[in-house]
Protein backbone atom coordinates (compact mmCIF):
# COMPACT_ATOMS: atom_id res chain seq x y z
CA UNK A 1 0.00 0.00 0.00
CA UNK A 2 1.34 3.40 -0.98
CA UNK A 3 1.39 5.94 1.83
CA UNK A 4 0.89 9.54 0.79
CA UNK A 5 2.45 12.08 3.13
CA UNK A 6 2.18 15.80 3.51
CA UNK A 7 5.48 17.63 3.89
CA UNK A 8 4.75 17.98 7.62
CA UNK A 9 4.16 14.24 7.99
CA UNK A 10 7.35 13.44 6.08
CA UNK A 11 9.28 15.80 8.35
CA UNK A 12 7.84 14.14 11.47
CA UNK A 13 8.58 10.69 10.04
CA UNK A 14 12.21 11.62 9.30
CA UNK A 15 12.63 13.16 12.75
CA UNK A 16 11.34 10.01 14.44
CA UNK A 17 13.66 7.77 12.45
CA UNK A 18 16.56 10.08 13.31
CA UNK A 19 15.73 9.89 17.02
CA UNK A 20 15.16 6.15 17.09
CA UNK A 21 17.93 5.03 14.72
CA UNK A 22 20.25 7.98 14.14
CA UNK A 23 23.29 5.98 15.16
CA UNK A 24 22.29 2.96 13.06
CA UNK A 25 23.32 2.20 9.49
CA UNK A 26 20.99 2.49 6.52
CA UNK A 27 19.43 -0.92 7.18
CA UNK A 28 18.69 -0.05 10.80
CA UNK A 29 17.03 3.20 9.77
CA UNK A 30 14.93 1.46 7.13
CA UNK A 31 13.83 -1.10 9.70
CA UNK A 32 12.60 1.64 12.04
CA UNK A 33 10.79 3.32 9.14
CA UNK A 34 9.17 -0.02 8.31
CA UNK A 35 7.73 -0.20 11.83
CA UNK A 36 5.84 3.02 11.16
CA UNK A 37 4.66 1.86 7.74
CA UNK A 38 3.52 -1.49 9.10
CA UNK A 39 1.54 0.22 11.84
CA UNK A 40 -0.11 2.61 9.38
CA UNK A 41 -1.18 -0.43 7.35
CA UNK A 42 -2.45 -2.30 10.43
CA UNK A 43 -6.02 -2.02 11.67
CA UNK A 44 -4.63 -2.00 15.24
CA UNK A 45 -3.11 1.48 14.85
CA UNK A 46 -3.96 4.85 13.35
CA UNK A 47 -4.01 4.88 9.56
CA UNK A 48 -1.81 7.99 9.35
CA UNK A 49 1.89 8.48 9.95
CA UNK A 50 1.21 11.34 12.36
CA UNK A 51 -1.35 9.27 14.25
CA UNK A 52 1.04 6.35 14.63
CA UNK A 53 3.98 8.48 15.70
CA UNK A 54 2.07 10.61 18.19
CA UNK A 55 0.06 7.79 19.78
CA UNK A 56 0.59 7.87 23.55
CA UNK A 57 3.44 5.76 24.91
CA UNK A 58 4.57 4.43 21.51
CA UNK A 59 7.82 6.28 20.87
CA UNK A 60 9.91 7.79 23.65
CA UNK A 61 11.25 10.71 21.54
CA UNK A 62 7.67 11.99 21.28
CA UNK A 63 7.08 11.77 25.01
CA UNK A 64 10.38 13.42 25.83
CA UNK A 65 10.01 16.08 23.14
CA UNK A 66 13.31 15.11 21.51
CA UNK A 67 11.56 14.58 18.19
CA UNK A 68 10.87 18.29 17.89
CA UNK A 69 14.54 19.28 17.96
CA UNK A 70 15.87 16.37 15.89
CA UNK A 71 17.62 17.19 12.64
CA UNK A 72 17.44 14.29 10.18
CA UNK A 73 20.61 13.51 8.25
CA UNK A 74 20.58 12.98 4.50
CA UNK A 75 21.04 9.25 5.16
CA UNK A 76 17.96 9.21 7.39
CA UNK A 77 15.92 11.01 4.74
CA UNK A 78 17.08 8.49 2.15
CA UNK A 79 16.20 5.59 4.45
CA UNK A 80 12.67 6.91 4.89
CA UNK A 81 12.30 7.29 1.11
CA UNK A 82 13.57 3.75 0.53
CA UNK A 83 11.12 2.39 3.09
CA UNK A 84 8.25 4.24 1.50
N, C-alpha and C positions, 0 to 999 in steps of 0.2 A: 504494500500500500504506500502510495506516495504521500508524504506529509508536506503540506504547503505552510510556509512560515512567513509571518510579517518580519520586517527588519528588526523589530523589538524582540520578537520571539527568538530569532536567530542569535541576537546578541546575548540574550539570557541563556540560551542553550550553550553557546561558546563559553560564557563565563562559568557555567556550572562544570563543564568538562575541564576547564582550566583549574578550577578549585579542586575537583575530585581526582584529576589525573595529570596535573601539570608537570609532575616529575617523572611521569611514565613515558615510554616510547610511543610511536604512532599507533601500534597495535593496542596498547593499554588505553589510549585515548579513544580509539574507535570502539573498544569494548564498553567503555562508560557511556559513550553516545548511544550505543545499541540498547543499553538498559532503558534510556529515555524513550527511544523509538518503540521498543517492545511494550513498554507501559502505555504509550499513546494508543497502540494497536490492541491493547487488552481491554476487555469489558470491565475489568476490576479496578481500573484507574480512569482518570480524566482522559478525554479524547483530544486534549490539546497539550502542546509542549509546556506552555506556561502553567496549566493546571497540574500537570505531573510534577514539574519542578517545585512549585510553590505549595504542594500538598503538605499539611502539617507533619512534622517528624519524619520526612522522607530523606532529605539531604541536609546534612549538618551545615554546609556553607550558607544555606538559606536562613536557618535558625540563628546562626551567629552573625549574619550580615556580611560575611566575607565575600559573598557572590557579587555584591554591589560595588566593591572596589577592585575586583579581579580584572586583569588585563590579559585577554587571550593572546597567545603567541600565534604566529602564522601557522605553525605546525598544528596547533589546536584547532584553528579555523579549518585547515585542510582535513583534519580527522573528522570533524563534524560533517563536512561536505561529503567525504567518502562514505560515512555511515548513512547519510541521507540518500 
